[in-house]
Amino acid sequence: MILPFRAENCSIERTLEVVGEKWTFLVLREAFRGVRRFADMQAATGAPRQVLSARLARLVEEGLLRKEPYREPGQRQRDEYRLTDKGRDLYPLLVALMHWGDKYLADAGGPPILLTHRDCGAAIELHLRCEEGHDVAGPRQVTALPGEGARLRTA
């Protein structure tokens, strides 16, 4: 069933306007791995300098990263980039993309990286769960209802 609501204020579309580009996801991947400095980020992602600079500026502008100045002895002051709470909230999205890629696109040898729980060493799994604590296996167990920000579609 198609809901009679406009999609112009769609949260998925708005999110993709901020992060829906390859280099942005690669920058976030490295930020989650603890890479903070421009040169290290460029080496890890392979992004052209101008592209990386633009992506970092956009992530700072959107509040996903914050700049923090640092200075190496004898060098000029530079900025490093640290995740904000808003940026860290994207972690499940990156894990979901990684797990999907591991399942459908990994080499025959298997996934290149395994995520494990630091405390016990068990593999990380991503699950959907309702507020009542029930596991949700997939889209067939979900009903989309209009939210507070829904707008009716006009013919």
N, C-alpha and C positions, 0 to 999 in steps of 0.2 A: 504494500500500500504506500502510495506517495503522499506525504503530508502536504497540505495546502499552504506551505510557508515559503517565503522567499529565502534564498541562500546568500543574499548579499552580505549578511552579517554572520556567515558561517565561520565557526571557530577553526575548522580545519584549514580553510582557505587563508584566514588571517595568520595562522601559525606558519603555513607554507610561505607566505610573503616574507616572513622573518628568517626562517631556517631551511626553506625548501630548495636548496642548491648544494651540489656536491662539495664544493670547497668549504662551505659553512659547516657541513656535517664533519668534514675531516678536521677542521679547526676545533670543533667541539670534542671530537674523539680524542685529540691530543690534549686538550685542556683537562679532560677527565683522567688522562694518564699522568697529569702533573706537569706537562710542558707549559711553560709560562712566557718564555722569551721569544721574540720575533725570529731570530736566526734559527733557534731550535725548532720552532713551529714550521718555518719554511723548509728546513731539512727533513722533518718528519712527514710533511704533507706533500712536498714537491710542488707547492703552489708558486706561481710566478709572483714576484715581489709586489707588483701593483695589485694583483688579485688578493693576495693575503692581507695587504694593508687595508684594502677596501672592506674585506670581510671582517677583520678585527674592528675597524671603525664602526661598522654597522652593528656588530654584536655588543660593543660598548654603548652605542647610541640606544639600542633596544633594552639595555640593562641586563644582558646575559653575562657579560664580562665587565670587569672594572679594571682600570689602569692603576698600577702601583709603581711609583718611581723607584729606581735602584741605580746604584753607581758602582761600577767596578773600579778598583784603585787605578788612578791615572787616566781614567776614561770620562767621557761626558755622561751626564745623567740620561738614562733611558727608561722606558716603561716596560713592565711585564704585565701579563694579563691573567687575572684570576676569576674563576667562576663566582657568580653571585648566587643567592638562593634561587632566583628566577632561572638562572642557567643550570644549576644543579637539578632543578625539577625536570629538566629534559632527559635525565639519565635513563629512565625507563624506556623512553622512545628510542634512544641509541641502542640499548640492550635488545629491544624488540627487533630493530633493523638487523643487528648483528646475528641474532638467533635465526631470523628468516634467511639471511644470507648463508649462514652455516648449514641450514637444512637444504636449501635449494641451489646454492651456487658454489659451495666449497669444493676444493680440489679433491681428488679421489683419496688423498691421504687424510682428509678430515679438516676440521676447522683450524685456522691458524692460531687462535687465541682461545683459551678457556677462562671463563670468569668463575672465581671461587670465593666463598665466604671467608674473609680473613680470620675469623674466630675459630671455625671448625674445619675449613678446607673443602666443604661440600660445594658441588657445582651450583651456580646461580640459576634459578628458574624464574620465569615471569608468568604471573597468573592474573586473570581477571576475577574479581570477587565483588559481590554486591555488599551494601552496607550491613546486611544481616549476616554476612560471613559465608554465604553460599558461593562455591566456585562456579564460574560461568565459562562453559566450554567453547563458546563461539557465538557468532552473530545470530544464529537461529534461536538462541536463548535470551536475546535482548529485544526490547521494545523501545523504539524511539518515540518520545513524547515531546510536545512543544515546551520549551523552557520559558523563563521570564522574559528573555530578550527576543522571542519569536515574533515575526511579523507576517501577517497574512499576505498571501500572493494575490495580486489583482490581475484579472483577466485582460 
